[in-house]
Amino acid sequence: MAKDKPVIPSGLSIESFVLLKLIAEKSNVLFIYEKDYNRISKLIQALNIKATILNDDLDELERARSFGFDVIHGNLNTGILKDYSKTKFDYIVCENHLHSARYPLDVLNEMVDACENLILSNNNQAHWRKRLKFFFRGSFFVDNQYDIIPDDEYAWYNNYPWKLTHKDIVNLCVCSNLTIHKGIIIYNDSIIDNMYDIRSYPNWSAKKVYYLISNSSTTAKISYQFGGRTFG
């Protein structure tokens, strides 16, 4: 299993570099709860995309407008994306927020219906470092590197208690008959460009995974094996 340490353009994070590999030029892209507008501006400059920001925080939406982005005021838990099922975005980008949805399966399907391609990322809660922390502490926790509540390490009670793993995301897609066209796995500063090439415990070793998902029935699904079971 070859890990690729990519040459990342100056000023871009490895996550932004992965998005550059997944998003086509001149696309109409909806970013879910994105707050790093400088990062989005760099993606616009590189790919000539049209960016829209969805957020339920009015102050954040004003900031997004000041950067020249289109905005949508709403919350994933209220079914806001059902209104966009006919006027589809080319891409919806949801990074590290599915685990905060009240009903992740419903939100996943609504996002897929509102776009041609969903880019979903998830910080794998089954990573071996996470498992060790849980083993020694004996309590669920929120840590600054992975989750959306940065200040209180034991603030699990402030969030919905979903702790999604790489395997969970694959299972959710199988349940909804969705196609994972591509998966890019991040290992620190290295990436594996195709998660289907992995044969050594991806649910254990993957820190973060980006999935390119659609409900296309024209693309053959790729089977994916976990622990002797085949998914897809």
C-alpha positions as CSV (number, residue, x, y, z in Angstrom):
1,M,0.0,0.0,0.0
2,A,1.9,3.1,-1.2
3,K,1.3,6.3,0.6
4,D,1.7,9.5,-1.5
5,K,3.2,12.6,0.2
6,P,1.9,15.2,-2.2
7,V,3.5,18.5,-3.2
8,I,0.9,20.9,-1.9
9,P,0.8,24.4,-3.3
10,S,1.8,27.1,-0.9
11,G,-1.0,28.3,1.4
12,L,-3.2,25.2,1.0
13,S,-3.8,22.5,3.6
14,I,-3.8,18.9,2.7
15,E,-7.6,18.9,3.0
16,S,-7.9,21.7,0.5
17,F,-5.5,19.8,-1.8
18,V,-7.8,16.8,-1.7
19,L,-10.7,19.0,-2.6
20,L,-8.7,20.2,-5.6
21,K,-8.5,16.6,-6.7
22,L,-12.2,16.0,-6.3
23,I,-14.0,19.1,-7.6
24,A,-14.2,19.9,-11.3
25,E,-13.5,23.3,-12.6
26,K,-16.3,25.9,-13.1
27,S,-18.6,24.0,-10.8
28,N,-21.5,25.3,-8.6
29,V,-20.5,24.2,-5.1
30,L,-22.4,24.3,-1.8
31,F,-20.2,24.3,1.3
32,I,-22.0,23.1,4.5
33,Y,-21.2,25.1,7.7
34,E,-17.8,26.3,6.2
35,K,-16.2,29.2,8.1
36,D,-12.7,29.4,6.6
37,Y,-13.6,31.8,3.8
38,N,-9.9,32.5,2.9
39,R,-9.7,28.8,2.1
40,I,-12.8,28.9,-0.1
41,S,-11.4,31.9,-1.9
42,K,-8.2,30.0,-2.7
43,L,-10.4,27.1,-4.1
44,I,-12.3,29.6,-6.2
45,Q,-9.1,31.1,-7.6
46,A,-7.7,27.6,-8.4
47,L,-10.9,26.0,-9.9
48,N,-13.0,29.0,-11.0
49,I,-16.0,27.6,-9.0
50,K,-19.1,29.4,-7.8
51,A,-19.3,29.0,-4.0
52,T,-22.4,29.1,-1.8
53,I,-22.3,28.8,2.0
54,L,-25.1,27.1,4.1
55,N,-25.1,28.1,7.8
56,D,-27.7,28.7,10.5
57,D,-25.5,31.4,12.1
58,L,-26.5,34.8,10.8
59,D,-23.2,36.4,11.8
60,E,-21.3,33.8,9.8
61,L,-23.6,34.4,6.8
62,E,-22.8,38.2,7.0
63,R,-19.1,37.3,7.0
64,A,-19.6,35.1,4.0
65,R,-21.4,37.8,2.1
66,S,-18.5,40.2,2.8
67,F,-16.3,37.7,0.9
68,G,-18.7,37.8,-2.0
69,F,-20.2,34.3,-1.5
70,D,-23.9,33.4,-2.0
71,V,-25.5,32.2,1.2
72,I,-28.3,30.0,2.4
73,H,-29.7,30.4,5.9
74,G,-30.7,27.0,7.3
75,N,-29.9,23.9,9.3
76,L,-29.3,20.4,8.0
77,N,-31.6,19.0,10.7
78,T,-34.6,20.9,9.4
79,G,-34.6,19.4,5.9
80,I,-33.4,22.7,4.2
81,L,-31.8,20.8,1.3
82,K,-35.1,19.3,0.2
83,D,-35.9,22.7,-1.5
84,Y,-32.9,22.1,-3.8
85,S,-33.6,18.6,-5.0
86,K,-34.6,19.9,-8.4
87,T,-32.1,22.8,-8.9
88,K,-29.1,20.6,-8.1
89,F,-25.6,21.9,-7.2
90,D,-22.7,20.3,-9.0
91,Y,-21.1,19.5,-5.7
92,I,-22.0,19.7,-2.0
93,V,-19.0,19.7,0.4
94,C,-19.8,18.5,3.9
95,E,-16.6,18.2,6.0
96,N,-16.8,16.7,9.5
97,H,-20.5,17.6,10.1
98,L,-22.5,14.5,9.4
99,H,-21.8,13.2,12.9
100,S,-23.6,16.3,14.3
101,A,-26.8,15.6,12.4
102,R,-29.8,14.4,14.4
103,Y,-30.6,11.8,11.8
104,P,-27.4,11.2,9.7
105,L,-29.0,8.8,7.2
106,D,-31.8,11.3,6.4
107,V,-29.3,14.1,6.0
108,L,-27.0,12.0,3.8
109,N,-29.9,11.2,1.4
110,E,-31.0,14.9,1.3
111,M,-27.5,16.1,0.5
112,V,-27.2,13.5,-2.3
113,D,-30.6,14.4,-3.8
114,A,-29.6,18.1,-3.9
115,C,-26.4,17.6,-5.9
116,E,-24.8,15.7,-8.6
117,N,-21.8,14.7,-6.4
118,L,-21.5,14.8,-2.6
119,I,-18.0,15.2,-1.1
120,L,-18.2,14.0,2.4
121,S,-15.4,13.9,4.8
122,N,-15.2,12.3,8.2
123,N,-12.6,12.2,11.0
124,N,-12.5,8.5,11.6
125,Q,-13.5,7.9,15.2
126,A,-12.1,4.3,15.0
127,H,-8.5,5.5,14.4
128,W,-6.1,3.7,16.7
129,R,-5.2,6.9,18.7
130,K,-8.9,7.5,19.4
131,R,-9.3,3.9,20.6
132,L,-6.3,4.2,22.9
133,K,-7.6,7.5,24.4
134,F,-11.0,5.9,25.0
135,F,-9.3,2.8,26.5
136,F,-7.3,4.7,29.0
137,R,-9.8,7.5,29.9
138,G,-12.9,5.4,29.8
139,S,-15.0,8.3,28.6
140,F,-16.1,9.8,25.3
141,F,-14.4,13.1,24.7
142,V,-14.2,15.9,22.1
143,D,-10.6,16.8,21.1
144,N,-9.5,19.9,19.3
145,Q,-8.0,18.2,16.2
146,Y,-11.1,16.4,15.1
147,D,-14.4,17.7,16.4
148,I,-16.4,20.8,16.1
149,I,-16.5,21.9,19.8
150,P,-12.9,23.2,20.4
151,D,-12.9,24.5,24.0
152,D,-14.3,21.8,26.3
153,E,-12.5,18.4,26.0
154,Y,-15.4,16.5,27.7
155,A,-18.2,18.3,25.9
156,W,-19.8,15.3,24.3
157,Y,-23.1,16.3,26.0
158,N,-23.1,19.5,23.9
159,N,-23.3,17.6,20.7
160,Y,-25.3,14.7,19.2
161,P,-23.6,11.5,20.3
162,W,-22.8,10.1,16.9
163,K,-19.2,8.9,16.7
164,L,-18.9,7.9,13.0
165,T,-16.1,5.7,11.8
166,H,-14.9,5.0,8.3
167,K,-16.8,1.7,8.3
168,D,-20.0,3.5,9.4
169,I,-19.9,5.9,6.4
170,V,-19.5,2.9,4.0
171,N,-22.4,1.2,5.7
172,L,-24.6,4.3,5.5
173,C,-24.0,4.5,1.8
174,V,-24.8,0.8,1.4
175,C,-28.1,1.3,3.3
176,S,-29.1,4.2,1.0
177,N,-28.0,2.4,-2.2
178,L,-25.4,5.2,-2.9
179,T,-22.3,4.9,-4.9
180,I,-18.9,5.8,-3.5
181,H,-17.0,6.7,-6.6
182,K,-13.8,7.6,-4.9
183,G,-12.3,7.7,-1.5
184,I,-9.1,9.5,-0.5
185,I,-7.6,8.6,2.9
186,I,-5.4,11.0,4.8
187,Y,-2.5,9.7,7.0
188,N,-1.0,12.8,8.7
189,D,0.7,14.6,5.8
190,S,0.3,11.6,3.4
191,I,-2.6,10.4,1.3
192,I,-3.8,7.2,-0.3
193,D,-5.6,8.3,-3.5
194,N,-7.9,5.3,-3.7
195,M,-9.3,3.7,-0.6
196,Y,-10.3,0.6,-2.5
197,D,-6.6,-0.2,-2.8
198,I,-6.3,-0.6,1.0
199,R,-6.0,-4.1,2.4
200,S,-4.6,-3.4,5.9
201,Y,-7.3,-2.4,8.4
202,P,-8.5,1.0,7.0
203,N,-10.9,1.4,9.9
204,W,-7.9,1.2,12.3
205,S,-5.3,3.3,10.5
206,A,-7.2,6.0,8.5
207,K,-7.3,9.4,10.3
208,K,-9.6,11.1,7.8
209,V,-11.4,10.0,4.7
210,Y,-12.9,12.1,1.8
211,Y,-15.7,10.3,-0.1
212,L,-17.1,11.2,-3.5
213,I,-20.7,10.0,-3.4
214,S,-23.7,10.0,-5.7
215,N,-27.0,8.1,-6.2
216,S,-26.0,7.3,-9.8
217,S,-27.4,4.0,-11.0
218,T,-25.2,4.1,-14.1
219,T,-21.9,3.6,-12.4
220,A,-21.1,0.1,-11.1
221,K,-20.5,-0.1,-7.4
222,I,-17.1,-1.2,-6.2
223,S,-17.2,-3.9,-3.5
224,Y,-15.3,-3.1,-0.4
225,Q,-14.3,-5.7,2.3
226,F,-14.2,-5.2,6.0
227,G,-13.4,-8.1,8.3
228,G,-14.4,-10.8,5.8
229,R,-17.7,-9.1,4.9
230,T,-18.2,-7.5,1.5
231,F,-20.0,-4.2,1.1
232,G,-21.3,-2.5,-2.0
